[in-house]
Amino acid sequence: MTPVQGSMPGLRFAVGLLLLVGLAIPFSGIYPVFVLKALCFALLASSFNLLYGYAGLLSFGHAAFYGTAAYVTGYTMKHWGLTTEVGILMGTGAAALLGAAFGWLAIRRQGIYFAMVTLALAQMLYFFYFQSPGFTGGEDGIQAVPRGKLFGLFSMEHPLAVYYLAFGACVAGIALIHRIVHSPLGHVLQAIRENEPRAISLGYRTDRFKLLVFTLSAGLAGLAGATKTIVLQLASLTDVSWSLSGEIVLMTLLGGAGTILGPVVGAFILIGIGTYLAFLGAWITMIQGLIFIVCVLAFRRGIVGGITDALARRRSAARSPASPSAAKA
């Protein structure tokens, strides 16, 4: 079994530095919508990474959970008048329930068949939402979603409150993923990823573990979708499209699957390209493809995975015993 990435001594320093940067971003000149969108996608990519990077389950339909939570949160807050925190809980819970249903069907197959089942289920859901304008708004989506007040105290109309809501949701979700990965459940998931028949021979009921991680991953994707709806005040068909599921996979592989911070890096890179190079139009897709090819060739385990491996080799070389000639000197 490969060791869990992120247990390196410098991880706490890196996380602390990122937290400080995240808290200070609202007071910088960085484009706010870019950061808000990147935080939501960072959590979304991290939820996919929990499923693929640590359990080895490739899903091509993760946008279904993200979009479902976006729709449920947007609809309940706009038409039912729910508060911000209840709207987020409703969206997250709906995504988790959908993940349990999808997972129960998908885990009956493995490998590429598992991926195709998730894609087929997600596409069925996309067309259902497209044909349900009373709930989703059809092609127009649910617009002007009220942000409300968080816990009845903090108005989400203030830009700082909106940012820290997105930042807090992203940090909380990634912290939960880190805890899961470093728990006994995380070790079992990695054992299943590395050699499922051996895990079965050791007495683990792997289907139950796969269903559990699928549901957890869907719930975290739902948290990202619910937060996005409040932040951008919009839920649309784009949130459940197959192209978004592909972008999630790209973000994770670009940053580094099986690493805690990899999906975050990948999300910020791709969202940054889409935001700051929007004037290039359709050429953005080609630029993203070229960046992905270069990173795959140069960093086969993604950017963060490649850096982590390089630092590990450097530490190993520094700890190795000195050569005989050096010892005599």
C-alpha positions as CSV (number, residue, x, y, z in Angstrom):
1,M,0.0,0.0,0.0
2,T,1.4,3.4,-0.9
3,P,1.7,5.9,2.0
4,V,-0.9,8.6,2.3
5,Q,0.4,11.8,0.8
6,G,0.2,14.8,3.1
7,S,1.9,13.2,6.1
8,M,5.1,15.0,5.4
9,P,6.5,17.2,8.2
10,G,6.1,20.4,6.2
11,L,2.3,19.8,5.7
12,R,1.3,21.8,8.8
13,F,3.4,24.7,7.7
14,A,2.0,24.6,4.2
15,V,-1.6,24.4,5.5
16,G,-1.0,27.2,8.0
17,L,0.4,29.4,5.2
18,L,-2.5,28.7,2.9
19,L,-5.0,29.5,5.7
20,L,-3.3,32.9,6.3
21,V,-3.3,33.6,2.6
22,G,-7.0,32.6,2.4
23,L,-7.9,34.9,5.3
24,A,-6.0,37.8,3.7
25,I,-7.3,37.4,0.1
26,P,-10.4,39.7,0.6
27,F,-8.1,42.6,1.4
28,S,-6.0,42.1,-1.8
29,G,-6.7,43.2,-5.3
30,I,-7.5,39.7,-6.6
31,Y,-10.7,39.4,-8.6
32,P,-13.3,38.3,-6.0
33,V,-15.6,36.2,-8.2
34,F,-12.6,34.2,-9.4
35,V,-11.6,33.4,-5.8
36,L,-15.2,32.5,-4.8
37,K,-15.7,30.2,-7.8
38,A,-12.2,28.6,-7.3
39,L,-13.0,27.9,-3.7
40,C,-16.2,26.1,-4.6
41,F,-14.5,24.1,-7.3
42,A,-11.6,23.3,-5.0
43,L,-14.0,21.6,-2.6
44,L,-15.7,19.9,-5.5
45,A,-12.5,18.5,-6.9
46,S,-11.4,17.4,-3.4
47,S,-14.6,15.5,-3.0
48,F,-13.9,13.7,-6.3
49,N,-10.3,13.1,-5.1
50,L,-11.6,11.3,-2.0
51,L,-13.4,8.8,-4.3
52,Y,-10.8,8.4,-7.0
53,G,-7.5,9.3,-5.4
54,Y,-8.0,7.3,-2.2
55,A,-10.6,4.6,-3.2
56,G,-9.7,4.2,-6.8
57,L,-13.2,4.7,-8.0
58,L,-13.4,6.8,-11.2
59,S,-16.7,8.7,-11.5
60,F,-17.7,10.6,-14.6
61,G,-20.9,11.9,-13.1
62,H,-19.8,13.9,-10.1
63,A,-21.5,17.0,-11.4
64,A,-24.8,15.4,-10.7
65,F,-24.3,15.8,-6.9
66,Y,-22.9,19.3,-7.3
67,G,-25.8,20.4,-9.5
68,T,-28.5,18.7,-7.4
69,A,-27.4,20.5,-4.3
70,A,-27.3,23.7,-6.2
71,Y,-30.9,23.3,-7.4
72,V,-32.2,22.1,-4.0
73,T,-30.5,25.0,-2.1
74,G,-31.6,27.6,-4.7
75,Y,-35.2,26.4,-4.9
76,T,-35.8,26.0,-1.1
77,M,-34.2,29.4,-0.3
78,K,-36.0,31.2,-3.1
79,H,-39.5,29.6,-2.9
80,W,-39.6,28.3,0.7
81,G,-37.7,31.1,2.3
82,L,-35.3,28.9,4.2
83,T,-32.4,30.4,6.0
84,T,-28.8,30.1,4.6
85,E,-27.6,27.3,6.8
86,V,-30.8,25.2,6.4
87,G,-30.6,25.7,2.6
88,I,-27.0,24.5,2.6
89,L,-27.9,21.5,4.7
90,M,-30.9,20.6,2.5
91,G,-28.7,20.7,-0.6
92,T,-25.9,18.7,1.0
93,G,-28.3,16.1,2.3
94,A,-30.1,15.8,-1.1
95,A,-26.7,15.2,-2.8
96,A,-25.7,12.6,-0.2
97,L,-29.0,10.7,-0.6
98,L,-28.5,10.8,-4.4
99,G,-25.0,9.6,-4.0
100,A,-26.2,6.7,-1.9
101,A,-28.7,5.7,-4.6
102,F,-26.2,6.1,-7.5
103,G,-23.5,4.4,-5.5
104,W,-25.7,1.4,-4.7
105,L,-26.1,0.9,-8.5
106,A,-22.6,1.8,-9.6
107,I,-20.5,-0.3,-7.2
108,R,-22.0,-3.5,-8.8
109,R,-19.4,-2.9,-11.6
110,Q,-15.7,-2.1,-11.6
111,G,-13.2,-0.2,-13.7
112,I,-14.4,1.4,-16.9
113,Y,-17.9,-0.1,-16.4
114,F,-18.2,1.7,-13.1
115,A,-17.2,5.0,-14.7
116,M,-19.7,4.5,-17.6
117,V,-22.6,3.7,-15.1
118,T,-21.9,7.0,-13.2
119,L,-21.8,8.9,-16.5
120,A,-25.1,7.3,-17.7
121,L,-26.9,8.1,-14.4
122,A,-25.6,11.6,-14.4
123,Q,-26.9,12.2,-18.0
124,M,-30.3,10.8,-17.1
125,L,-30.5,13.3,-14.2
126,Y,-29.4,16.1,-16.6
127,F,-32.3,15.4,-19.0
128,F,-34.7,15.1,-16.0
129,Y,-33.7,18.5,-14.8
130,F,-33.9,19.9,-18.3
131,Q,-37.5,18.7,-18.6
132,S,-38.4,20.0,-15.2
133,P,-38.6,23.8,-15.6
134,G,-41.0,24.1,-12.6
135,F,-38.2,23.0,-10.3
136,T,-35.0,23.9,-12.1
137,G,-36.1,26.8,-14.3
138,G,-35.1,24.9,-17.4
139,E,-32.5,26.6,-19.5
140,D,-32.8,29.8,-17.5
141,G,-32.0,28.1,-14.2
142,I,-32.8,29.5,-10.8
143,Q,-31.6,33.1,-10.7
144,A,-31.4,35.8,-8.0
145,V,-31.3,33.3,-5.2
146,P,-31.5,35.2,-1.9
147,R,-28.5,34.8,0.3
148,G,-30.3,35.4,3.5
149,K,-28.7,35.6,6.9
150,L,-26.3,32.9,8.3
151,F,-27.7,31.7,11.7
152,G,-29.9,34.8,11.6
153,L,-27.0,37.0,12.5
154,F,-24.7,37.5,9.6
155,S,-26.1,39.1,6.4
156,M,-24.8,37.3,3.3
157,E,-25.2,40.5,1.3
158,H,-21.9,41.7,2.6
159,P,-19.0,40.7,0.4
160,L,-16.8,39.7,3.3
161,A,-19.5,37.4,4.7
162,V,-19.9,35.7,1.3
163,Y,-16.2,35.1,1.0
164,Y,-15.7,33.7,4.4
165,L,-18.7,31.4,3.9
166,A,-17.1,30.0,0.8
167,F,-13.7,29.9,2.5
168,G,-15.0,28.2,5.6
169,A,-17.0,25.6,3.7
170,C,-13.9,24.7,1.6
171,V,-11.6,24.5,4.6
172,A,-14.1,22.4,6.6
173,G,-14.7,20.0,3.7
174,I,-11.0,19.5,3.0
175,A,-10.3,19.1,6.8
176,L,-13.0,16.4,6.9
177,I,-11.4,14.7,3.9
178,H,-8.0,14.8,5.6
179,R,-9.5,13.2,8.7
180,I,-11.2,10.5,6.7
181,V,-8.0,9.7,4.8
182,H,-5.9,9.4,8.0
183,S,-8.5,7.3,9.8
184,P,-8.9,3.5,9.7
185,L,-11.6,4.0,7.1
186,G,-9.0,5.8,4.9
187,H,-6.5,2.9,5.2
188,V,-9.2,0.4,4.3
189,L,-10.1,2.5,1.2
190,Q,-6.5,2.5,0.1
191,A,-6.3,-1.2,0.6
192,I,-9.3,-1.6,-1.7
193,R,-7.7,0.7,-4.2
194,E,-4.4,-1.2,-4.2
195,N,-5.8,-4.8,-4.2
196,E,-9.5,-5.3,-3.6
197,P,-9.3,-9.2,-3.7
198,R,-6.8,-9.1,-0.9
199,A,-8.9,-6.7,1.1
200,I,-11.9,-9.1,0.7
201,S,-9.7,-12.0,1.8
202,L,-8.9,-10.1,5.0
203,G,-12.6,-10.0,5.8
204,Y,-13.5,-6.6,4.7
205,R,-16.9,-6.1,3.0
206,T,-15.6,-3.9,0.3
207,D,-18.9,-3.0,-1.2
208,R,-20.1,-1.4,2.0
209,F,-16.9,0.7,2.2
210,K,-17.2,1.8,-1.4
211,L,-20.8,2.8,-0.9
212,L,-19.9,4.7,2.2
213,V,-17.1,6.7,0.5
214,F,-19.3,7.3,-2.6
215,T,-22.0,8.8,-0.3
216,L,-19.5,10.9,1.6
217,S,-17.9,12.1,-1.6
218,A,-21.4,13.0,-3.0
219,G,-22.2,14.9,0.2
220,L,-19.1,17.0,0.0
221,A,-19.7,17.7,-3.7
222,G,-23.2,18.8,-2.6
223,L,-21.7,21.1,0.0
224,A,-19.7,22.7,-2.8
225,G,-22.8,23.1,-5.0
226,A,-24.9,24.5,-2.2
227,T,-22.2,27.0,-1.3
228,K,-21.8,28.0,-5.0
229,T,-25.5,28.7,-5.3
230,I,-25.4,31.2,-2.4
231,V,-22.2,32.8,-3.5
232,L,-23.2,33.3,-7.2
233,Q,-27.0,33.3,-6.5
234,L,-27.5,31.0,-9.5
235,A,-28.1,27.3,-10.2
236,S,-28.2,26.2,-13.8
237,L,-27.9,23.2,-16.1
238,T,-24.2,23.8,-16.5
239,D,-23.9,22.6,-12.9
240,V,-25.1,19.1,-13.9
241,S,-23.5,18.8,-17.3
242,W,-21.1,16.1,-18.3
243,S,-18.4,18.7,-19.3
244,L,-18.3,19.8,-15.7
245,S,-17.6,16.2,-14.6
246,G,-14.7,16.2,-17.0
247,E,-13.3,19.4,-15.7
248,I,-13.4,17.9,-12.2
249,V,-11.3,15.0,-13.3
250,L,-8.9,17.3,-15.1
251,M,-8.5,19.5,-12.0
252,T,-7.7,16.5,-9.8
253,L,-5.2,14.9,-12.2
254,L,-3.5,18.2,-12.8
255,G,-3.0,19.0,-9.2
256,G,-2.4,15.5,-8.1
257,A,-4.8,12.7,-7.3
258,G,-4.2,11.0,-3.9
259,T,-2.9,14.3,-2.4
260,I,-4.9,16.6,-0.1
261,L,-3.9,19.9,-1.7
262,G,-3.6,18.7,-5.3
263,P,-7.2,19.2,-6.3
264,V,-7.1,22.7,-4.7
265,V,-4.1,23.7,-6.9
266,G,-5.7,22.2,-10.0
267,A,-9.0,24.0,-9.4
268,F,-7.3,27.4,-8.9
269,I,-5.2,26.9,-12.1
270,L,-8.1,25.9,-14.3
271,I,-10.5,28.5,-12.9
272,G,-7.7,31.1,-13.2
273,I,-7.2,30.3,-16.8
274,G,-10.9,30.5,-17.6
275,T,-11.2,33.8,-15.8
276,Y,-8.1,35.8,-16.8
277,L,-7.8,34.4,-20.3
278,A,-11.5,34.6,-21.1
279,F,-10.7,37.0,-24.0
280,L,-9.2,34.1,-25.9
281,G,-12.6,32.4,-26.3
282,A,-12.5,28.8,-27.5
283,W,-8.7,28.8,-27.4
284,I,-8.9,28.4,-23.6
285,T,-9.7,24.7,-24.2
286,M,-6.5,24.2,-26.2
287,I,-4.5,26.0,-23.6
288,Q,-5.9,23.8,-20.9
289,G,-5.2,20.7,-22.9
290,L,-1.6,21.8,-23.5
291,I,-1.1,22.5,-19.8
292,F,-2.5,19.1,-18.9
293,I,-0.2,17.3,-21.4
294,V,2.9,19.1,-20.1
295,C,2.0,18.3,-16.5
296,V,1.3,14.7,-17.2
297,L,4.6,14.4,-18.9
298,A,6.6,16.3,-16.3
299,F,4.6,15.4,-13.2
300,R,3.0,12.0,-13.6
301,R,1.4,12.3,-10.2
302,G,0.3,15.9,-10.7
303,I,1.9,19.1,-9.6
304,V,1.6,18.6,-5.9
305,G,2.3,14.8,-6.2
306,G,5.5,15.6,-8.2
307,I,6.7,18.2,-5.7
308,T,5.9,15.9,-2.8
309,D,7.9,13.1,-4.4
310,A,10.9,15.4,-5.1
311,L,10.9,16.6,-1.5
312,A,10.7,13.0,-0.2
313,R,13.7,12.0,-2.4
314,R,15.6,15.0,-1.1
315,R,15.0,14.1,2.5
316,S,15.9,10.5,1.9
317,A,19.2,11.5,0.3
318,A,19.9,13.8,3.2
319,R,19.3,11.1,5.8
320,S,21.3,8.4,4.0
321,P,24.6,7.5,5.7
322,A,27.7,9.3,4.4
323,S,30.0,7.6,1.9
324,P,33.1,5.7,3.3
325,S,35.5,8.4,1.9
326,A,33.5,11.1,3.6
327,A,33.4,9.2,6.9
328,K,37.3,8.8,6.8
329,A,37.7,12.5,6.1
